[in-house]
Amino acid sequence: MDSEQLHQAILDLVSAPHYQPIKPGAIAKRLGVDDDAGREVKRAIKKLVREGRLSYGSSHLVRPASAHASDRVTGEFRRTSGGYGFVRPTGTLRSAGKTEDIYVAAKNSLDAASGDVVLVQVRQKHARPGRPGPEGVILEVIERETHRFVGTYFERAGLGIVQVDGKIFTDPILVGDPGAKGARSDDKVVLEMVRFPSHTHEGEGVILDVLGKRGDPGVDTLSIIHEFGLPGPFPEDVLESARGQADEFDESIGSGRRDLTGETIITIDPVDARDFDDAISLARTDGGHWKLGVHIADVSHFVRLKSPLDREARDRATSVYLPDEVIPMLPETISNNLASLQPDRVRYTLSATIEFTPDGARVDVEVHKAAIQSKRRFTYEEVDDFLADREKWREKLAPDVHRLLGEMHELAMILRGRRMKRGSLELTMPEVKVDLDRDGRVTGAHLVEHTISHQIIEEFMLAANEAVAQMLKDNELFFLRRVHAAPDPRKLLQLTEFVRELGFETESLESRFAIQELLREVHGTPQEHAVNYAVLRSMQKAVYSPEEEGHYALASECYCHFTSPIRRYPDLAVHRLLTALVRGKPPKQDLDEHFVLGEHCSQREQRAEQAERELTKVKLLNYMSQRIGEEMVGIITGVEEFGLFVQGVELPAEGLIHVSALSDDYYRFDRAAHTLSGHRTGNSYRLGDAVRVEVARVDIDRRELDFRLVGRIARASHGKPAKAGGSRAAGDRPDQKARRAGGKASAAARGSKPSGGGKKGAKQESRGKKRKRRG
């Protein structure tokens, strides 16, 4: 039966007059399905619970939704280092972010771990004074996020112990016999939890694997791969399927493809890219209109639906870009060769030809199967150099290529201007890239610069994504949209209050144009980082869904991902729908299947981002651990009651100066002014202040970095913040990693994505991870 029939069968069973609550497995047996279909039944029940059409009772029993269900909530639990935690209720996309988190005291949290799905009994709608929001008691852990963890092995009193990395568990986990699996003290190990710890008993586990000595090259990467459950090598049947595609491919151009090999088409990518999934052509019509060609690798030609390649790609859903390793969605036979739009090679594409008026208004779009032959591969640096001095490139380039680059810049800036005019938002969030030697050891770090050449490609990818989404909508098809819901008005009110406290005058940030103006105003000021981060936290996550929700950050009513099928499965799914349209064959449509696929791809995307962010943090901490006592200049990026968060200027590592380390005075936290002020001396520290700090302490396993204050540097004037030179324009890099503030942990632990936040803006939404594979 299909998804809709399965949902109805479950609802019919549960709503029957004499139904008694039973577990999902028992429901599967009642429906007479096999083991594979049984897993689908469990997934369907979870979806129906999230939609409010069913509810869970005690012991995970499935029951009809009832009036009492509002007192029992299913959600994701996050435990703090203090033992207590919060449950974020699950819900539909439209309600996400509009339900208050439920506070759970340590004694009421059972043995739930961060990421677990739990059933909560809401006991108080409004908690005690000083702790806003509802409180609850966890009744049951419905689904574990994972049973496997990574940590450091050591021995105590003749027993084997593992301290799990991060702050998931405060106390170490007992693993029984010392030396299990040959583990030695200071080894990184993979742990299977047998009994989760709670406030009444210790945790117990067994060692599954030994990854190597803590600190050895590559062990940090292995640890993150296992910690986040990232995929390993491709199965043999997947590799064999890829080899078969390579054997069949001969670069011939069939009758079903347009031959565009004679057109002037180029690629622009990072200098270290190895796969190229998008190429550009551009021409002017006699009437002065623009005709933009966005040529995307035809991955669907090689990855056939329900093939081993498709099964594996769907499961992975995305490539993962770690600092020293790429875990691809597709085998390199496909991603780096057959589908890659290499220069001077005949390659298959799904090409969108988009016509614009002279001032950039889209008037037509056509999608077709094609074959191209890229005339030249450009790096971003080369294009920036061209734009700086076009004449010196005239002898280096063929006339048609020289013309193409110049006109690409012209059209891209026209499109960018239109996008800003309609209210598109871009945030300046720093992205740290670590510099590695051949052994994977960090030699330094720097902030990634987003230049005009990036913007050119960004605008064309956005235009193509929006054009094909509108085409699919016009044909009344369900498809995986890239959805970014509007912010919760309450969060925008909080944001308004925050920026007023910093000295920026604004009536209300409920208008996207007011947010736009704010981002322009804070550009180049010491408060730029804090304001951009606060705006990010006010936003919801961008996700994949068939819902017609629109994309708030891009000010787009209809948007999808089309331009990166080598590294994103949603793009591949969109390609298949477009191919069906091109061939005149009605595609199979299943709305429930689109919801399931969208949720899966969104989860995989978030996992990949978290893993990359966490490994970057670990590598930076390893680097900083060799520099205890070194001084550096930093900017205060966060002020909390417990201390100051500071990010280095030359080396962009972020650490905490704990308030107890400010020993010259007793400091009082002023929440409204975002300052710590001395009681006797009158010294104060606020957001955006420049300070000189010393590396005081690094705890790699707990992912903490502490600074010691050495001195302060001249402060910007009070009132309207003073401009500071050298910053990039607001929106130069909209896809930066979110940084989480708060918690009594050092700032190195601030890398997890903020609730309701996520990557926003043009670059990430257009092209995805264009850093690509490094050689």
N, C-alpha and C positions, 0 to 999 in steps of 0.2 A: 504494500500500500504506500501511497505517497505521503508527504508530510501532513497535508491537510486531513487526509483520511485517518492517519495515525492519531493526530491531535483529537479528532472527533471521537475516535474509538476509546481513547483514554477518558475523555470527559463523560462519555456515555456510561462507561463502567463506574467511574467514581460518583456520578450523580444518580445511579440506580437506587431505588427505594430502600433496599435491604443491604446496601454496601457498608462494610465495616472497614475502617482505615487499615491499609496494608502497605508494605514497603514497595518501592519501585520494581524490584526484582520479581515480587509476587504478582504485580500487575502485568509484567511481561509474560509470565507463565499463564495468567488468566487469558491473555490475548492470544496465546498459542504461538508465540514467535520463537525463532532460534536465537542462539547467543549473540550473533552479529546484530540482529534486529533488536535484541534486548538492550544493547547499548544505545540504540536510537531511541527506544522507549524512555530510558533514563534521561537522555538529553532533552527529549520532548517534554517530560514532566518538569524539568528545571525551567524550561522556557515558559511553560504554562504557569508556574509559580511566580516567575518574574513578572508576567503579565497580569497577575492577580486573579487568574481563573481557577487556580488550585492553591492549596497551602500545605505546609508541612506541619504535622503535629509532633509530639514527643517521639523519640526513637526513630525519627525520620519517616514516620507514617504519613502517607499521602491522604489528604482529606479535601473535601470541597472547600472553596473559599466561603468564608462566613463573616458575620458581623464581628466575631471575636478575633478575626484574623488581623485586624488593625493593631491589636496588642502584641502580636507576634510577628516579628520581622526577620526576613532572611537578608543577609548582607555579608560583606567582606570585612574581616577583622584585621586591625593593625595594632600590634602590641608595642608599647613604648618601653624604654629601658627601665622605667619605674615599675613595671609589672602590669599596670593598668593599660587599657586600650580603648579603641573606638571602633564601632561598626558602621560602615557606610552602607545604607540599605540599597539593595539592587532594585532596578526599576527600568522602565522604558527610556529610550533616548530623550523623550520630551520631559521626563520628570527627573532625569539625572541631574544632580547638582542642586535640586530644589528641595531636598529632604535633609533635615539636620542629621549629623552624625550622632550616634548613640554612645554615650560614655559607659564603659564597663569597668568596674573596680576589679582589682587583681583577684580578690576572693570570689568574684562572680564570673570569672572568665574560663573556668574549667582548665583544660590543657590546650586551648586554642593557640595556634601560632599565627604570626603575620601572614596574611594571604588566604587563610582558611575561610571557607564559606560556612557561616554559623546561623543557627536559629536563636533569636533573642526575644525574651519576654520584656517588653517595655514596662518598667515599674513606675517611673515618674516621667510625666510629660515635660516637666520643667525641673531641672536639677537644683541642688542647693545653691544659695548665693555664692557668687564667685566662680561657679562652674556652669555656664549657660548651656542650654540644650537638654535633651532627654537623657535619662539613665536607664540601664537595662541589665538583665541577667542572661548569660548565655545558657540555653537549655541543652544544646547539642551541637557538635561539630558535624555538619552535613557532608562537607567535602574538604579534604586536605589539599592545600596548595601543592605540597610535595612531602614525601617522606625522606627525601635525600638532601643532605646538607654537606657543605665543605667546611673543614676546620683544621686546627693544628693539634697534632697528637702529642701528649706528654704522659708521664707516669707519676702517680702519687700514692704512697703507702702500698706499693705493689699492685696497684690497679691501673688499667689503661683508661685515660681520660681524653676527651676531645673538646676543645673550646671552639664552638662554631663561629665562623667569621661573621663580622658585623654585630648587630645588636638584636638579632632574632631571639636569642636566649641569653639571659644574664649569667646563668651558672653553667659550668662545663657538664658534658654528658658522659656518663659512665659507659665504657665499651667492653668491660669484662677483662678477659685475659690480656696481660701486657704483651706487646709484640705481635698482636694479631695481624695477620697478613704481612708479617715482616716489618711492621711500622716501627720507626725509631723516633725518639723525641725530636720535635721540631719538624717532623714530616707533615706535609699537607695530605689530608686523607678525605675520602668520600665516605660519609656516614649514612647508614639507613636507620631511621628512628624506629625503635621497637615500642617504646612507651614515651609519649610526649610529656615534658615536665609541666607541672602545675604548681600552685601555691601550697599543695599538700604533699607532693612527692617529687623526687628527682627524675630526670629523664634517663632513659637507657637506649643504647643503640648498638649496632655492629658495624665494623669497618668493611666496606666493600672493595675499596681500591686505595692504593697508595700512589699519590701523584708525583711525589718527589720532595726534596728538601726545600723548606721555606726559604725564599730568596734566590733559589737557583733560576737561571734563565728559562723562561717559558712556563714555569710552574704557576705563576700568577694567572697567565692566560688559561691554562688547563683548569685552574680552580674556578674561574668565572664561567667557563664553558659548562662545567659540572654543576656549579651552583644554580645556574639559570636553566639547566636542562637543554642546552643548545644542541642541535643535531651534529652527529659525527660524520664519518665517511658515507658516501652514497652506497646503497645496496647494489649488489652485482647486477641484478636485473635492470636497474636504472641505468647503470653504466653501459650495459649491453644494448639497451634501447638507444642510448645516445650514439654508440658506435654504429648501430644500424642506420641511423639518420645520416651520419657522416658518409657511410658507404653509398647511400642513395643520392646524395647531393652532388650535382655536377655543374652548377652555375648556369644552367640553361634557363631561358625565359619562356615559359609556357604561354599559351593563348589566353589564359585567365589573368595575365598580369600586364600592366602598362610598362613599356620599355622606356625608362627615364635615364638610361645610362649615358645619354648624350647631354643631359642637362648639367648645369654648374651647381653642384651640391657639395657642401662641406660639413665637417664635424668640428665642434669646439668642446674640448674636454680638459680635465686636469692633466698635468704633465706626466703623472704616474699611472694614468688609466690604461687598462688592458682590454676592456670591453666598451664598445660604443653602440649605444642603442638609439641614438637620435641624430638626425642630420637635417640640414636646412637648405632650402633654395628660396629665391625671392626674385620677383620680376614686376615691372610696371606695365600696365595695359595702356592702350592708346588713349583711353579716357582718363588716365592718371590714377587709376585704382591700383592698389597693391595686391599681388597674388603670392601669398606666403605658402611654401610647401614645408610641412613638418613630416619627415619621413622616419617612421619608427620601426625598429627591427621586428620582422614578422615571426615572432617566437611561436605563435600558434601553428605555423606550418610544420614545425619540428616537434612540438609538444602536443600530441593528439589527446583529445579528451578520453579519460579513463585508461590511458596507457600508463606503464610504470613511471615514466617521466612525469606525467601529470599527477599521479598519486603522490609522488614524493614532493613535487613543487607545491601542491596544495597543502600538504602537511607542514612544510617549512614556511610557506606563505610570504617569506621575505628573505633577502640576503642579510647577513649580519656583518657589520663593518667594525671589527675590533681594531685597536691601535696597531697591532702587529700581525693580524690575520683576518682573512675574509672567509666567512662560511657562506658559500653561494647557495642560491635557491636552485640553480640548475648546474649540472656538470659542466666543466670548462670546455668540453667538446662543443657544447651548444653556446654557452655564454661568451667564451673568448674566441670562438672560431665561426661556426656555421651562422649564428645569428648576429654576430658583431659586425657593425658597418665599417669594416676596415677600408682604408683608402685604396683605390685602384683595383678593388675586387667587386665582382658582381654579387650583390646581396639583396635578399628579399625584404620588402617592407610593406607595412600597411601605412599608406600615405594620406594625409589630410591636406587638401588644398583649400586655403581659406582666403576669401576675397574681402578686402577692406576698402573703404572710401579713403580719399587722401588724408582725412583727419582721423582715421583709425576705427571707424564704425564697421562692424562685421555685417556683410550683406549676403554672403553665401558661403557654404562649406560643402565639399565633396570628398568622400573617402573612397579609396580604391586600392586594390592589390597592385603592387608595383615591384620593379627591380631597378636598383640604382647602382651607381659606381661613384663613390665619393672621390672628388678631385683633389682634396687636400685635408689633412688632419691638422687643426690648429690647437694650441694650448691656450688657456686663459691668458697666460703671461704674454704670448705672442700677440693676441688681439689687443690687449691693453697697450702694448708697445706700438702697434699699428695706429691706434686711436690717438696716441700721443704725438706721432709724427708720421702721417700717411705718406708723405713724399718719399721718405727713405725706403718704404716698402714697395714703391712702384716698380722698381727693377726686379724685386724678389718674386713678385706675383704676376700671374697671367692677368691681362686687363679685366677679364670677366670676373675673376676672383677678387681683384682689388675693388671693383665696382660693387660686388656683392657685399663685402664687409662694410663698406661705407653706407650702403642702403639699409643693411640690417640694423646698424646703429640708429639710423634715422627713424625707421619704423618702430623699433623697440622703445625708443624714448617717447614717441607718440602714444603707443599703447600704454606705457607706464603712466604717462600724464592722465590719460582717460581713467585708468584704474584708480589712481589717487583721487581724482575728481569725484568718483562715485563712492568714495569712502573706504577703500581698501586699507587695512592696517598692517604695518610692519614694525616689528620690535627689534631693537638693538640689544641682543643678548650675546654675551661673549662665548665663543666656542673655543675650547682649549684643544690644541693638537700637540701631542707629545712627540718629541724627536727621539728616534731610536737608533741604536747601532745594530750591527748585523746579528748580535746575540739577543736582540730584543730588550736591551737595557736602555733606560732613559738617559739621554745626554742633555736634555733641556725641554722646554715647552714654549709655545707661542700661541697667540690668538690668531685665528684664521681671518684673513681679510677678504671682504666681499666687494669686488670691483665692478666697473662698468661692463666688462666682458661677461661676468656672471649674470648681470641684470639683463643683457641682451638675450641670452638663452632662456633665462627665467621667464621673460615676458612671452616668448614664442611658445614655450611649453604650457604656460597658463592659458594662452589663447587657444591652443589645440585641445587641451583638456576641457575647456568650457564649450568649445564648438562641437566636439563629438558628444558631450553630455546633452546638449540641446538637441542634437540630431536624434539621439536615442529617445529622448523625451517626446519629440515630435512624432516619432513612430510608435508611441504609446507602449514602450517596453519597460519592464522592470530591469534595473541594472544596479550594480554596486556604485552608489554615489560616494563622494568624499563629503561627509556631512560635518559641519561645524555649527552647532546650535548657538543661538543668541545667549549672552550671559544672563545669569540671574540678576534681576534689577536690584536685589538687596546687596549683591556683591559690588555692583557699580556704585551704589550709595556709599558703601564702605571705602571703595577706591577714591571717590570724590573727597571724602573726609580726610583720607590719608594724604593726598597731594596738597590739599589746603593747609594741612599741618606743616608741610614742607615749605610753604610759602608760595605755592603756585595758585593763582586765582582762577577759578573755574566755577560756573554756576552748577552744572551737573554733567556727569560723564555718561549719562544714559544715551546720549547721541554719539554715534561713531565718529562724527566730524569733530566733536569736542575732544574725543580721545586722540584723533589724528593731530589736532592742534597742540594738545598736551605733549605728544611725543616729539613734535617739532620744537616745542619750547624747551624741553629738558635736554635736547641734544647738545652735547658738549659741556654740560654742567656736571658738577660732582655728584649730583643726585640722579644722573641718567640711569645707572644700573638699577638703583632701588626702585625708581618709578617704572621702568620697563618690566622689572620683575613683578611689581605689584599689579600692573596691567595684565601680565601673563596669568597670574594667580586668579584674576577675576574672570578669566575665560574658561569655557568648557573644553573638553578634549575633542579633537577632530577624530572621527571614526569612519569606518566603512559601514554603510547601511543603504537599503533601498528606499528609506524614508525620504520624502520630498521636504527636507528641512532647510536646504540651502547652506551656504558657507559664509558665516558671519565675517570672519577675518578678511576674506577676499571680496566681500560685498557682492557675492555671486548667488543668484537664485538657483542655478543648476550647474553642478560641477562634478567631475569624476577624475579618476587617474587613468591615463591612457599612454603616457610617454615613457614608462620604464618597465616593460614586461619582462626584461631579463632578470630584474631583481624584485618585482612586486607581483604577486599573484592576482590582485584585483585588476591590474592593468591587462593581464592575460585574459581574464574573464570578460573584460570589456572588448578586447580584440575579437573574441569569438562571436560576440553579438554583432559587432560591426561587419565581420566576415559574412555572417548569415544575411545581413541586410544587403551587402554588396552582391551576393550570389542570388538574391531574391528568394531565399528560403526562410520561412518563419522560424525563428529560434524557439527552443523549448523554454517555457516560462514557468517558474515556480517561485512564488513570493517567499514562502517559508524557507526554501533553500537559500535564497539570497540573504535572508536574515541570519541564518546559521553561518553561512560563509562570511558575511560581514563581521559577525562577532568573532569568529575564529581568526580572521586576518587582522582585526584590530588588536586582539590579544597577542598575537605573534609579533606585531609591530611594536607594541609596548614592551614586550619581553626583550626584543632586540635592542631597543633604545636604552633600557635599563642596564643591560649587560655591557653595552659599549660605554655608558657613562660610568659604571662601577669599575670597569677595568682601567679606564683613564685615571680615575681617582686613585686606584691601587698603585698604578705605575708612578703617578706623581708623588704619592706618599713614600714609595721606595726611594725615589730620587731625593726627596726632602730628608729622609732618615740619614743620609750621608752628609747632611749639611747642618747638623745641630750646632747652634751658636752663630751661624751666619746671619748678617743683617740684610734687610731689604726694605724698600719703600713700598707702602701699600695704601689702599683706599678703604675706608670703613664702608662696608656694603650692607651691614645690618647692625641694629642696636637692639639688644634684648636686656631684660632684667639681670640675666646671668652673665652678660659680657658683650664684647664687640666682635663682629665678624669682619675680617680684613682680607682683601685680595691683593696679592702682589702686583706691581705694575709691570716690571720686566719679566718676572716669572709668575704667570697667572695661577698660583696656587692660593687656595682660600683656607684660612685658619681662624681659630678663636683666641681672643684675649679674654680669659675668664675674669670676672669682676674681682675675684679674690687676688688676682695678680696685680691689680691697681692698688698698690700698697701705700701710696702717698696720702690717701684720704679715704673717707667713707663715701661711696658713690651711690646716688639716688637715681632711679630710673624714672624718666619723664616720658610716659607713653605718647602723650600728645605731641611733644616736640621731637621725639625720637632721639633723645640724648641721655647720656649718663653724666651727672653733674656732681662734683665734689662738694661735700658739706662745709669744709673749712676753707679750702684754697680757692674755690670758685672755678677750678678747672672743669671743663666739660668736653665731651666727645659726642659728635653727631654724625649722621649719615653724610657721606661725601668727604669727610675730613681726611687729609693726607697725614700719614703717620710713618715713623720708622720703627720696624719691629725686628725681633730676633727669633729664629726658629728655636723653640724651647723643647718641644716633645712631639714625637710621632709614634702612633700606635697603628701599625699597618693592619693588624687583624681586626681591630675595632673601627678602623678607618677614621682615625682622629688625628688632627693636626692642631697643635697649640702654639701660639706666638707669645712672646714677651714684649711688652711695650718698651721701646728705647727712648723715643721722643716724638714730638709732634712737628709738623711742617706747617708753614703759614696757611691759614684758613681763608677760604673764600669769604667775601663780605656777607653780612646778614641780610635779611630781606630776600629780594629776588636773587637766586643763586647766580654766581658769576660764571661766565663761560670759560671752559677750559679747552685748550687746543688739542688737536691730535685725535679726537674721537671720530668714529665713522658716523655718517648720517643715520638718523633714525630709520630703521628698516633695512639698513645695508645687509644685515644678516638675520632674516626673520626666522630661520629654522633652528635657532640655537637651543641648547639643552636647558631645560628648566632647572632651577636651583631651589631646593627646598629650604626655607628658613624655619627657625624654631627648634624646640627641643633642647635639652641641656647637654647636647653632644657637641664635639668640636666641629668646625665648619666643614671639614672634609667629609662629614657624614651628611652634608646638605644636598647631595646630588640626586636624591630620588625625586621623581616627578611630583609636583604639587597637586593636591587633590583638585580635580576639576580643571587642571591646567593641561599643558601639553605643548607640543610644537605647533606654532601658528605661523602663518605668513606664506609669502609667495614662493620662496625657493624650495622649501620642503614639499609644499603642495604641488609644485610644478614638476620637479625633476627627480626628487628623491635624493638618494645618496650619490652625488656625482663624483665623490672621491674615488669610487670604484676600486678595482683590484690593483694592488701594487705588485710590481715584479720582484 
